[in-house]
Amino acid sequence: MINVQFYLLNICTMTKTQLIAHLADQLGVSKKLAAELVNTFIDAIIAGVKKQGEVRIQGFGTFKASKRKAREGVNPQNPKQKIKIPAMNVVTFKAGSEFKSAVK
């Protein structure tokens, strides 16, 4: 198992570049290979959600496509003005049990 805890405790947010550098360091591979791994992982999740509507990674969580209904909103620059927000597809993430317990 890779020791991610110490690394993650030292930063507030992790960028894709930082994730790639961390994987390269932990796995002893080049940053180019680590970038390919990260990009392939992301592409697989996107393709799975697009095709099947859901990608579930046991213990980590579920990425799911859902439809958001059209609704009426407020223009933040002019709060008196109402605007129509169209219906759209969105992706949600629900953390898995292992992820939730690790964060607690």
Secondary structure, DSSP 8 states (H G I E B T S, - for coil): ----HHHHHT-SS--HHHHHHHHHHHHT--HHHHHHHHHHHHHHHHHHHHHHSEEEETTTEEEEEEEE--EEEEETTEEEEEEEE--EEEEEEEE-HHHHHHH-
